[in-house]
Amino acid sequence: MSTEANFSKARFLTVAEVAELMRVSKMTVYRLVHSGEMPAVRFGRSYRVPENAVEQYLKGAVVDSGDGHAGTG
């Protein structure tokens, strides 16, 4: 599959949109991008994050508390 096919239907989000979606600061998103934890494309001086990259990051960031009650405690 070519790069063009990968991005032809991709929806890109701004850093501000990602921050709002994740409910974190823009600086947190910039740190994730610069550390390589979240892929992004640079357009001039700004970054755009593929929407599916945010979904993949969040899926990988789920923490299992080990007690069978996710989100409590």
C-alpha positions as CSV (number, residue, x, y, z in Angstrom):
1,M,0.0,0.0,0.0
2,S,1.4,3.4,-1.0
3,T,1.8,6.4,1.3
4,E,-0.8,8.2,-0.8
5,A,-3.4,5.5,-0.1
6,N,-2.6,5.7,3.6
7,F,-3.4,9.4,3.8
8,S,-6.0,9.7,1.1
9,K,-8.9,9.2,3.5
10,A,-7.1,10.3,6.7
11,R,-8.6,13.0,8.8
12,F,-6.0,15.3,10.4
13,L,-6.5,17.1,13.7
14,T,-4.7,20.2,15.0
15,V,-2.7,20.0,18.2
16,A,-5.5,22.0,19.9
17,E,-8.2,19.6,18.6
18,V,-6.2,16.6,19.9
19,A,-5.7,18.3,23.3
20,E,-9.4,19.0,23.6
21,L,-10.3,15.4,22.5
22,M,-7.9,13.9,25.1
23,R,-8.6,16.6,27.7
24,V,-5.0,17.5,28.2
25,S,-3.0,20.6,27.5
26,K,-1.5,21.4,24.1
27,M,1.9,21.1,25.6
28,T,1.2,17.5,26.5
29,V,0.3,16.8,22.9
30,Y,3.5,18.5,21.7
31,R,5.5,16.4,24.1
32,L,3.9,13.2,22.8
33,V,4.6,14.3,19.2
34,H,8.2,15.3,19.9
35,S,8.9,12.1,21.9
36,G,7.6,10.0,19.0
37,E,4.8,8.5,21.1
38,M,2.2,10.1,18.7
39,P,2.9,10.3,15.0
40,A,2.3,13.7,13.4
41,V,2.9,15.4,10.1
42,R,4.5,18.9,10.0
43,F,3.0,21.5,7.8
44,G,5.2,24.6,7.9
45,R,5.5,25.4,11.6
46,S,2.4,23.5,12.7
47,Y,1.6,19.9,13.3
48,R,-1.3,17.8,12.2
49,V,-2.1,14.4,13.9
50,P,-3.9,11.7,12.0
51,E,-7.2,11.0,13.8
52,N,-6.4,7.2,13.8
53,A,-3.1,7.9,15.6
54,V,-5.0,9.5,18.5
55,E,-7.3,6.4,18.6
56,Q,-4.3,4.0,18.6
57,Y,-2.5,6.0,21.3
58,L,-5.6,6.0,23.5
59,K,-6.1,2.2,23.0
60,G,-2.5,1.6,24.0
61,A,-2.7,3.9,27.0
62,V,-5.5,2.0,28.8
63,V,-4.4,1.0,32.3
64,D,-5.7,-2.2,33.8
65,S,-6.1,-1.7,37.6
66,G,-6.0,-5.4,38.2
67,D,-9.1,-5.5,40.3
68,G,-11.6,-6.0,37.4
69,H,-13.1,-2.5,38.0
70,A,-11.8,-0.2,35.3
71,G,-12.1,3.4,36.1
72,T,-12.8,3.1,39.9
73,G,-10.6,3.7,42.9
